[in-house]
């Protein structure tokens, strides 16, 4: 018998999860990233086996936890890698995401390569919902010019309104994404506990919808009439992480008070007056 050493090194992993439930996505995914070598595992797992600029981490010359802490001469770490993600059935909206490599080889580190980085995919407007969810199937519009215009690929944050009583939390109740026609599925799995007059529990909840859009995208007519989307919108892939931050090209607005009701999914118009783009 001859013993042969097999040493395989992994640069990191990601797991695609549902933007409403945070559960892993079991559907097949189409993943594209220049120079990245990936293996797809079960339940939305993506394992990174190779990436440009990180060849030194694949060399089997030292024990695993002694991998090079510094890049070789002429290289710079971390390396930013942008991936595009598409779910083939159309249940989830496509997106892109930027990750930083290498990840920390220490198991207890915040960005440990032993922990799969969660990547949220948001449901498409016509995606199925579960019983009891509070849902709005919304058209997202900007009314700041006096004429309502659709906002393609808008990123949405559901915020508790002060009308619900008490101090609204700063964290959103839910997140959502509009498609290229400005249509979105806004869903909250479980409404926070609230009470009405006489102490009875409420099954509805007043909320505000915060809308963030990329100002480089053109808006669309409220009545599309079946015409194809402009190329700039059809070819665009949103990155919700960038819209969530404080970077440039962001326009932000908030809707008036809207009502979410458990077990309901009515159509709605979410209209905001967008501020000027961030400098």
SERO-4910 file (N, C-alpha, C, O; in steps of 0.05 Angstrom, whole numbers):
BEGIN
 pado doro    nc1    nc2    nc3   cac1   cac2   cac3    cc1    cc2    cc3    oc1    oc2    oc3
  Unk    A     17    -24      0      0      0      0     18     25      0     37     27     15
  Unk    A     11     44    -17     26     69    -18      8     92    -10    -14     95    -21
  Unk    A     16    107     10      0    130     19      7    154      3     31    161      0
  Unk    A    -13    168     -7     -9    192    -23    -23    216     -9    -47    214     -2
  Unk    A     -8    237     -6    -20    261      7    -36    277    -13    -27    283    -35
  Unk    A    -60    283     -5    -78    300    -22    -85    325     -6    -99    323     14
  Unk    A    -76    348    -15    -80    373      0    -94    392    -19    -82    402    -38
  Unk    A   -119    398    -14   -135    417    -30   -141    441    -14   -152    440      8
  Unk    A   -136    465    -26   -140    490    -11   -163    505    -24   -166    507    -48
  Unk    A   -180    516     -6   -204    531    -14   -199    560     -6   -190    565     16
  Unk    A   -207    578    -24   -203    607    -18   -226    619     -3   -223    641      8
  Unk    A   -249    606     -4   -272    617     10   -297    604     -1   -296    587    -19
  Unk    A   -320    613     10   -346    602      0   -367    623      4   -365    641     21
  Unk    A   -388    620    -12   -412    637     -9   -436    619     -9   -436    597    -19
  Unk    A   -458    629      3   -483    614      2   -505    633     -6   -510    654      7
  Unk    A   -519    627    -27   -541    644    -37   -566    637    -21   -574    614    -18
  Unk    A   -579    658     -9   -602    654      8   -625    671     -2   -621    691    -16
  Unk    A   -649    663      5   -673    678     -2   -674    704     13   -670    705     38
  Unk    A   -680    726     -1   -680    752     11   -702    757     31   -701    777     45
  Unk    A   -723    740     32   -744    743     51   -740    724     75   -743    733     98
  Unk    A   -733    699     70   -732    679     91   -704    674    102   -701    663    123
  Unk    A   -683    683     87   -655    677     93   -649    647     92   -628    638    102
  Unk    A   -666    631     79   -661    603     76   -645    598     50   -647    613     31
  Unk    A   -628    578     50   -612    572     26   -629    567      2   -651    556      4
  Unk    A   -619    576    -22   -633    572    -47   -624    546    -60   -601    543    -65
  Unk    A   -643    528    -65   -636    502    -76   -637    502   -106   -627    483   -118
  Unk    A   -648    522   -119   -650    522   -148   -622    526   -161   -604    537   -148
  Unk    A   -618    515   -185   -592    519   -199   -587    548   -204   -605    564   -210
  Unk    A   -561    556   -202   -553    583   -206   -533    585   -229   -516    568   -232
  Unk    A   -535    607   -244   -515    613   -264   -497    634   -252   -506    656   -246
  Unk    A   -471    628   -250   -452    645   -237   -430    652   -257   -419    634   -270
  Unk    A   -423    677   -260   -402    686   -278   -384    705   -264   -393    724   -251
  Unk    A   -358    701   -266   -338    719   -255   -311    714   -269   -302    691   -271
  Unk    A   -300    735   -280   -276    732   -296   -253    721   -279   -246    732   -258
  Unk    A   -242    698   -288   -219    686   -275   -225    670   -250   -206    659   -238
  Unk    A   -250    669   -241   -256    656   -216   -263    626   -223   -278    621   -242
  Unk    A   -253    608   -207   -259    580   -209   -277    571   -186   -268    572   -163
  Unk    A   -301    563   -192   -321    557   -172   -331    528   -174   -331    517   -196
  Unk    A   -339    517   -152   -354    492   -151   -380    497   -137   -380    508   -115
  Unk    A   -402    489   -149   -428    492   -136   -435    468   -119   -433    445   -129
  Unk    A   -441    473    -94   -449    452    -76   -479    452    -72   -493    467    -86
  Unk    A   -489    437    -53   -518    436    -48   -528    461    -33   -512    475    -21
  Unk    A   -553    467    -36   -567    488    -21   -553    515    -25   -547    529     -5
  Unk    A   -548    522    -50   -538    549    -56   -509    554    -49   -500    577    -50
  Unk    A   -494    533    -43   -466    537    -35   -448    540    -60   -450    525    -79
  Unk    A   -430    560    -59   -411    565    -81   -383    565    -67   -377    582    -50
  Unk    A   -366    547    -76   -339    543    -64   -319    555    -83   -318    547   -107
  Unk    A   -302    573    -74   -282    586    -90   -256    570    -89   -244    568    -68
  Unk    A   -247    560   -112   -223    544   -113   -200    558   -126   -177    549   -123
  Unk    A   -205    579   -140   -184    594   -153   -193    622   -161   -216    625   -168
  Unk    A   -175    641   -159   -182    669   -166   -157    683   -176   -135    677   -168
  Unk    A   -161    702   -194   -138    717   -205   -123    733   -183   -136    745   -165
  Unk    A    -97    732   -184    -81    746   -164    -77    731   -138    -64    742   -120
  Unk    A    -87    707   -136    -84    692   -111    -71    665   -115    -76    646   -100
  Unk    A    -54    663   -135    -41    637   -141    -24    628   -118    -21    604   -113
  Unk    A    -12    646   -103      5    639    -81     -9    623    -59      3    606    -45
  Unk    A    -35    627    -57    -50    613    -36    -56    584    -44    -65    568    -27
  Unk    A    -51    577    -69    -55    549    -78    -30    532    -75    -31    508    -79
  Unk    A     -7    544    -69     18    529    -67     18    512    -42     12    522    -20
  Unk    A     24    486    -45     24    468    -23     53    465    -12     66    445    -16
  Unk    A     62    486      0     90    486     10     91    490     40    112    486     52
  Unk    A     69    497     52     68    501     81     43    489     92     24    485     77
  Unk    A     42    483    118     16    474    130     -6    495    125      0    519    121
  Unk    A    -31    486    126    -53    503    119    -54    530    133    -56    551    121
  Unk    A    -52    529    160    -54    554    176    -29    571    174    -28    592    186
  Unk    A     -9    562    159     15    578    155     16    588    126     38    595    116
  Unk    A     -7    590    114     -7    601     86      3    630     87      2    643    108
  Unk    A     14    640     64     26    666     64      8    688     75    -15    691     66
  Unk    A     18    703     94      2    725    106      4    750     88    -13    767     89
  Unk    A     25    752     72     30    775     54     31    765     25     39    743     20
  Unk    A     22    782      7     23    775    -21     51    773    -32     69    786    -21
  Unk    A     55    758    -53     81    757    -66     89    784    -77     71    801    -80
  Unk    A    114    788    -84    122    814    -96    107    820   -121    102    802   -138
  Unk    A     98    844   -123     83    853   -147     53    848   -145     38    856   -163
  Unk    A     43    836   -123     15    832   -120      5    848    -96     20    855    -78
  Unk    A    -21    853    -96    -34    868    -74    -58    853    -64    -75    844    -81
  Unk    A    -61    849    -38    -84    837    -26    -98    858     -9    -84    875      1
  Unk    A   -125    858     -5   -143    839    -17   -150    844    -46   -145    866    -56
  Unk    A   -160    824    -59   -169    826    -87   -199    828    -88   -213    811    -75
  Unk    A   -210    847   -103   -239    849   -106   -248    834   -130   -238    837   -152
  Unk    A   -267    816   -126   -278    799   -148   -308    805   -150   -322    804   -130
  Unk    A   -317    811   -174   -346    816   -179   -358    792   -193   -348    783   -214
  Unk    A   -380    782   -182   -394    759   -193   -422    768   -202   -434    785   -189
  Unk    A   -432    756   -223   -460    759   -231   -475    733   -225   -464    711   -230
  Unk    A   -498    735   -213   -514    712   -205   -542    713   -217   -555    734   -216
  Unk    A   -550    691   -229   -577    689   -241   -588    662   -233   -575    642   -234
  Unk    A   -614    663   -226   -628    638   -220   -646    631   -244   -662    647   -253
  Unk    A   -642    607   -254   -652    600   -281   -682    599   -284   -692    604   -306
  Unk    A   -697    594   -262   -726    592   -265   -740    619   -266   -764    621   -273
  Unk    A   -726    641   -259   -738    667   -258   -752    674   -232   -765    694   -230
  Unk    A   -750    656   -212   -763    661   -186   -749    684   -171   -761    698   -155
  Unk    A   -723    687   -176   -707    707   -163   -695    727   -183   -690    719   -206
  Unk    A   -692    752   -175   -681    772   -193   -650    768   -194   -638    759   -175
  Unk    A   -638    774   -217   -609    772   -220   -596    794   -204   -608    814   -197
  Unk    A   -571    790   -197   -556    811   -183   -526    806   -187   -518    785   -198
  Unk    A   -510    826   -179   -482    822   -178   -473    827   -149   -487    840   -134
  Unk    A   -450    817   -142   -439    821   -116   -408    822   -118   -396    808   -134
  Unk    A   -396    839   -101   -367    841   -100   -357    829    -74   -366    837    -53
  Unk    A   -338    811    -76   -326    798    -52   -297    805    -50   -284    812    -70
  Unk    A   -286    804    -26   -258    809    -21   -244    783    -15   -252    768      3
  Unk    A   -221    778    -29   -205    754    -24   -176    763    -19   -168    784    -30
  Unk    A   -160    748     -4   -167    723     10   -182    729     36   -182    751     47
  Unk    A   -196    708     45   -210    709     71   -191    698     92   -172    684     87
  Unk    A   -198    704    117   -181    697    140   -181    667    145   -203    655    147
  Unk    A   -157    654    147   -157    625    152   -163    618    181   -165    594    187
  Unk    A   -166    637    199   -172    631    227   -202    625    229   -219    641    220
  Unk    A   -209    602    241   -237    594    242   -255    614    257   -279    616    250
  Unk    A   -245    628    277   -262    646    293   -262    675    283   -274    692    296
  Unk    A   -248    680    261   -247    708    251   -274    716    239   -290    699    231
  Unk    A   -279    742    239   -304    752    228   -308    745    199   -330    739    190
  Unk    A   -286    746    183   -288    739    155   -273    713    149   -258    711    130
  Unk    A   -277    693    166   -264    668    163   -272    654    137   -296    654    130
  Unk    A   -253    641    124   -260    626    100   -275    601    106   -286    588     88
  Unk    A   -277    594    132   -293    570    140   -323    577    141   -340    559    143
  Unk    A   -330    603    140   -358    611    141   -366    620    113   -354    638    102
  Unk    A   -387    608    102   -397    616     76   -410    644     78   -428    648     94
  Unk    A   -401    662     61   -412    689     61   -440    689     49   -443    680     26
  Unk    A   -460    698     64   -487    698     53   -491    719     31   -483    742     34
  Unk    A   -504    711      9   -511    729    -13   -541    728    -17   -551    706    -24
  Unk    A   -555    750    -13   -584    749    -15   -593    754    -43   -584    772    -57
  Unk    A   -611    736    -52   -625    740    -77   -654    747    -71   -667    734    -54
  Unk    A   -664    768    -84   -691    778    -78   -712    766    -97   -706    764   -121
  Unk    A   -736    760    -87   -756    747   -104   -765    766   -127   -767    790   -123
  Unk    A   -771    754   -150   -783    768   -172   -811    777   -165   -823    765   -147
  Unk    A   -822    796   -180   -849    807   -173   -871    785   -172   -889    788   -156
  Unk    A   -869    765   -189   -890    745   -190   -883    720   -174   -896    699   -177
  Unk    A   -863    721   -157   -854    697   -142   -876    688   -123   -891    705   -113
  Unk    A   -878    662   -118   -898    652    -99   -891    661    -70   -868    667    -64
  Unk    A   -912    663    -54   -908    671    -26   -920    650     -8   -935    632    -16
  Unk    A   -913    652     18   -923    633     38   -948    644     52   -952    668     53
  Unk    A   -964    626     62   -988    635     77   -980    651    101   -962    644    116
  Unk    A   -995    673    105   -990    689    129   -971    712    125   -969    730    142
  Unk    A   -956    712    102   -938    735     97   -955    760     92   -977    759     81
  Unk    A   -944    783    100   -955    809     93   -940    819     68   -916    823     69
  Unk    A   -955    823     46   -942    827     20   -954    851      6   -978    856      8
  Unk    A   -938    866     -8   -947    886    -28   -934    878    -54   -909    876    -56
  Unk    A   -949    875    -75   -939    872   -102   -939    900   -115   -960    909   -124
  Unk    A   -916    913   -114   -915    942   -118   -903    950   -144   -885    937   -155
  Unk    A   -913    973   -154   -900    988   -175   -886   1012   -162   -898   1027   -148
  Unk    A   -859   1014   -167   -843   1035   -153   -840   1059   -172   -831   1056   -195
  Unk    A   -848   1082   -162   -849   1106   -179   -836   1130   -166   -834   1132   -141
  Unk    A   -826   1148   -183   -816   1174   -174   -836   1196   -183   -842   1197   -207
  Unk    A   -845   1212   -164   -864   1234   -171   -852   1261   -169   -866   1281   -168
  Unk    A   -825   1263   -167   -812   1289   -162   -814   1308   -185   -811   1332   -182
  Unk    A   -819   1298   -210   -820   1315   -233   -848   1324   -240   -853   1338   -259
  Unk    A   -868   1315   -224   -896   1321   -229   -910   1300   -245   -935   1300   -246
  Unk    A   -895   1282   -258   -906   1260   -273   -894   1234   -262   -870   1232   -260
  Unk    A   -911   1215   -255   -901   1190   -243   -884   1175   -264   -893   1171   -286
  Unk    A   -860   1167   -256   -842   1152   -273   -832   1127   -258   -826   1128   -234
  Unk    A   -832   1104   -272   -823   1079   -259   -793   1080   -254   -777   1092   -268
  Unk    A   -785   1066   -232   -757   1066   -223   -746   1037   -226   -752   1020   -209
  Unk    A   -732   1032   -248   -721   1004   -252   -699    998   -232   -683   1015   -224
  Unk    A   -699    972   -223   -678    961   -206   -675    977   -180   -653    979   -169
  Unk    A   -697    988   -170   -697   1002   -144   -693    982   -121   -703    960   -122
  Unk    A   -678    991   -101   -674    975    -77   -692    987    -55   -693   1011    -52
  Unk    A   -706    969    -40   -727    978    -22   -722    969      6   -713    946     11
  Unk    A   -727    987     25   -725    980     54   -752    986     67   -763   1008     64
  Unk    A   -763    966     80   -789    969     94   -784    978    123   -771    964    138
  Unk    A   -793   1002    130   -788   1014    156   -815   1017    171   -835   1023    159
  Unk    A   -814   1012    197   -837   1015    213   -844   1044    217   -826   1060    223
  Unk    A   -869   1052    212   -878   1079    214   -883   1087    244   -889   1070    260
  Unk    A   -879   1112    250   -885   1121    277   -915   1119    283   -923   1121    307
  Unk    A   -932   1116    263   -961   1113    267   -967   1087    281   -990   1084    291
  Unk    A   -948   1068    282   -953   1043    295   -951   1045    325   -957   1025    339
  Unk    A   -942   1068    335   -939   1071    364   -911   1064    373   -899   1045    362
  Unk    A   -900   1079    392   -873   1074    401   -853   1086    382   -860   1100    364
  Unk    A   -827   1079    387   -805   1090    371   -798   1069    349   -791   1047    356
  Unk    A   -800   1076    324   -793   1057    303   -764   1049    305   -747   1065    310
  Unk    A   -758   1023    301   -731   1014    301   -716   1024    277   -728   1030    256
  Unk    A   -689   1026    279   -673   1036    257   -669   1014    236   -665   1019    212
  Unk    A   -669    988    245   -666    966    226   -691    962    210   -713    964    221
  Unk    A   -689    956    184   -713    952    168   -727    926    175   -714    907    184
  Unk    A   -753    925    171   -769    900    175   -763    880    153   -763    856    157
  Unk    A   -757    890    129   -752    873    106   -738    889     85   -738    914     85
  Unk    A   -726    874     66   -713    886     43   -725    874     17   -736    852     18
  Unk    A   -724    889     -4   -735    879    -30   -721    893    -53   -706    912    -49
  Unk    A   -725    883    -77   -713    894   -101   -734    894   -123   -749    875   -127
  Unk    A   -734    917   -138   -752    918   -162   -737    907   -186   -713    907   -187
  Unk    A   -753    899   -206   -741    889   -230   -736    912   -249   -739    935   -242
  Unk    A   -729    906   -274   -723    927   -294   -746    943   -302   -743    964   -315
  Unk    A   -771    935   -295   -795    951   -301   -806    965   -277   -827    977   -277
  Unk    A   -791    965   -255   -799    978   -231   -820    963   -215   -834    975   -198
  Unk    A   -824    937   -220   -843    921   -205   -828    905   -184   -806    895   -188
  Unk    A   -840    903   -160   -827    891   -137   -846    875   -120   -870    881   -118
  Unk    A   -836    854   -108   -850    839    -88   -839    847    -61   -816    841    -55
  Unk    A   -855    860    -44   -847    869    -18   -860    850      2   -885    849      3
  Unk    A   -845    835     18   -856    815     35   -844    815     63   -819    817     65
  Unk    A   -861    814     83   -852    812    111   -863    785    121   -887    781    121
  Unk    A   -846    768    131   -855    741    140   -873    743    164   -894    731    164
  Unk    A   -864    758    184   -880    760    209   -881    789    217   -860    802    221
  Unk    A   -905    800    220   -907    828    229   -901    830    259   -908    813    275
  Unk    A   -887    852    267   -882    856    295   -908    858    311   -928    867    301
  Unk    A   -907    850    336   -930    850    353   -939    879    358   -922    895    367
  Unk    A   -964    886    353   -974    913    359  -1004    910    366  -1017    891    359
  Unk    A  -1013    930    381  -1041    929    391  -1056    955    384  -1044    976    383
  Unk    A  -1082    952    379  -1099    974    373  -1115    984    397  -1108    977    420
  Unk    A  -1136    999    392  -1153   1010    413  -1166    986    428  -1177    968    415
  Unk    A  -1166    987    454  -1178    966    470  -1159    943    475  -1167    923    488
  Unk    A  -1135    945    466  -1115    924    471  -1116    900    453  -1102    880    457
  Unk    A  -1133    901    431  -1134    879    413  -1109    879    395  -1099    900    387
  Unk    A  -1101    855    388  -1077    853    371  -1084    861    342  -1104    853    332
  Unk    A  -1066    876    330  -1070    885    303  -1058    865    283  -1037    853    289
  Unk    A  -1072    861    261  -1062    843    240  -1051    860    217  -1042    849    196
  Unk    A  -1051    886    220  -1040    904    199  -1018    921    212  -1017    923    237
  Unk    A  -1003    934    196   -980    950    207   -974    973    187   -970    968    164
  Unk    A   -973    998    197   -965   1020    180   -935   1021    176   -920   1019    196
  Unk    A   -927   1024    152   -898   1024    145   -892   1046    125   -910   1058    113
  Unk    A   -866   1052    123   -856   1069    102   -837   1052     85   -824   1034     95
  Unk    A   -837   1058     59   -819   1045     41   -797   1064     32   -802   1084     19
  Unk    A   -772   1058     40   -750   1074     31   -739   1063      4   -735   1039      2
  Unk    A   -736   1080    -15   -728   1072    -42   -701   1084    -49   -697   1108    -46
  Unk    A   -683   1067    -58   -656   1075    -67   -652   1066    -96   -656   1043   -102
  Unk    A   -644   1085   -113   -640   1078   -141   -613   1088   -150   -601   1106   -138
  Unk    A   -603   1076   -171   -578   1084   -184   -585   1106   -204   -599   1102   -223
  Unk    A   -575   1130   -199   -582   1153   -215   -572   1152   -244   -580   1168   -260
  Unk    A   -554   1132   -250   -544   1129   -277   -565   1115   -295   -561   1115   -320
  Unk    A   -585   1104   -283   -606   1090   -299   -628   1110   -307   -636   1127   -290
  Unk    A   -639   1108   -331   -662   1124   -338   -687   1113   -325   -689   1089   -321
  Unk    A   -706   1131   -318   -731   1121   -309   -749   1115   -333   -742   1120   -356
  Unk    A   -773   1104   -327   -790   1094   -348   -818   1106   -345   -826   1115   -324
  Unk    A   -833   1107   -367   -860   1116   -367   -877   1098   -348   -872   1074   -346
  Unk    A   -896   1111   -335   -914   1096   -318   -929   1075   -334   -934   1053   -323
  Unk    A   -937   1081   -358   -950   1062   -376   -930   1052   -397   -923   1066   -415
  Unk    A   -921   1026   -393   -900   1016   -411   -911   1007   -438   -897   1008   -458
  Unk    A   -936    997   -438   -949    989   -463   -934    968   -478   -936    966   -503
  Unk    A   -919    951   -464   -906    928   -477   -880    934   -492   -869    916   -504
  Unk    A   -870    959   -493   -846    965   -508   -822    953   -494   -822    950   -469
  Unk    A   -801    945   -509   -777    934   -497   -763    954   -479   -765    978   -483
  Unk    A   -748    944   -460   -733    961   -442   -709    973   -456   -698    960   -474
  Unk    A   -701    998   -449   -677   1009   -460   -653    991   -453   -652    978   -433
  Unk    A   -633    991   -471   -610    974   -467   -596    979   -441   -586    960   -428
  Unk    A   -594   1004   -432   -581   1010   -406   -594    996   -383   -581    989   -364
  Unk    A   -621    991   -385   -635    978   -363   -634    948   -367   -631    933   -347
  Unk    A   -638    938   -392   -638    910   -397   -611    897   -390   -611    874   -381
  Unk    A   -589    911   -395   -563    900   -390   -553    905   -362   -531    895   -354
  Unk    A   -568    919   -346   -559    927   -319   -562    904   -299   -582    890   -300
  Unk    A   -542    900   -282   -545    881   -260   -542    897   -234   -521    909   -229
  Unk    A   -562    896   -217   -561    912   -192   -542    899   -172   -538    875   -171
  Unk    A   -531    916   -155   -515    907   -132   -528    920   -107   -521    942   -101
  Unk    A   -546    906    -94   -559    918    -70   -540    927    -49   -546    946    -34
  Unk    A   -517    914    -46   -498    921    -26   -487    950    -30   -483    964    -11
  Unk    A   -484    957    -56   -474    984    -62   -496   1005    -57   -491   1027    -47
  Unk    A   -521    998    -64   -543   1016    -60   -549   1020    -30   -559   1041    -22
  Unk    A   -543    999    -14   -548   1001     14   -528   1020     28   -534   1032     48
  Unk    A   -504   1023     16   -483   1039     29   -487   1068     25   -509   1078     23
  Unk    A   -465   1083     24   -466   1112     22   -450   1122     -2   -440   1144     -2
  Unk    A   -447   1105    -22   -431   1112    -45   -444   1131    -64   -466   1141    -59
  Unk    A   -431   1138    -86   -442   1157   -106   -465   1144   -122   -470   1120   -120
  Unk    A   -478   1161   -137   -499   1153   -156   -524   1143   -142   -540   1129   -154
  Unk    A   -528   1149   -117   -552   1140   -102   -572   1163   -101   -565   1185    -94
  Unk    A   -597   1157   -107   -619   1175   -102   -638   1161    -83   -645   1138    -87
  Unk    A   -647   1175    -63   -662   1163    -41   -688   1178    -36   -688   1203    -37
  Unk    A   -709   1164    -31   -735   1177    -24   -751   1158     -7   -746   1134     -6
  Unk    A   -771   1168      7   -789   1152     24   -818   1157     16   -826   1179      9
  Unk    A   -833   1135     17   -861   1136     11   -877   1148     34   -866   1152     56
  Unk    A   -902   1154     30   -920   1160     52   -926   1134     67   -916   1112     60
  Unk    A   -943   1136     87   -950   1113    103   -966   1093     87   -986   1101     74
  Unk    A   -958   1068     87   -973   1047     73   -979   1025     94   -968   1025    116
  Unk    A   -998   1007     87  -1007    987    106  -1000    959     96  -1007    952     74
  Unk    A   -987    944    113   -982    915    109  -1002    900    125  -1006    906    149
  Unk    A  -1014    879    114  -1033    863    128  -1026    834    125  -1021    824    103
  Unk    A  -1024    820    147  -1017    791    147  -1037    775    130  -1061    778    133
  Unk    A  -1026    759    112  -1043    742     96  -1054    756     71  -1071    744     57
  Unk    A  -1045    780     66  -1055    795     42  -1032    801     23  -1009    804     32
  Unk    A  -1038    803     -3  -1018    811    -22  -1030    829    -44  -1030    821    -67
  Unk    A  -1040    852    -37  -1053    870    -56  -1033    884    -74  -1009    887    -66
  Unk    A  -1041    893    -98  -1024    910   -114  -1022    937   -100  -1041    946    -86
  Unk    A  -1000    951   -105   -996    977    -92   -978    994   -110   -963    984   -127
  Unk    A   -980   1020   -106   -962   1039   -119   -945   1053    -97   -956   1066    -80
  Unk    A   -919   1049    -99   -901   1061    -80   -888   1085    -94   -871   1082   -111
  Unk    A   -898   1109    -87   -889   1134   -100   -873   1150    -81   -881   1155    -58
  Unk    A   -849   1159    -90   -831   1175    -74   -822   1200    -89   -826   1201   -114
  Unk    A   -811   1219    -75   -798   1242    -88   -768   1238    -83   -759   1242    -60
  Unk    A   -753   1232   -103   -725   1225   -100   -709   1250    -96   -713   1271   -109
  Unk    A   -690   1248    -77   -671   1269    -73   -650   1269    -95   -649   1251   -112
  Unk    A   -633   1290    -96   -612   1292   -115   -591   1269   -111   -589   1259    -88
  Unk    A   -576   1262   -131   -556   1240   -128   -536   1248   -107   -530   1272   -103
  Unk    A   -525   1228    -93   -504   1232    -74   -479   1243    -88   -474   1235   -111
  Unk    A   -464   1261    -75   -440   1272    -89   -419   1250    -93   -398   1256   -104
***
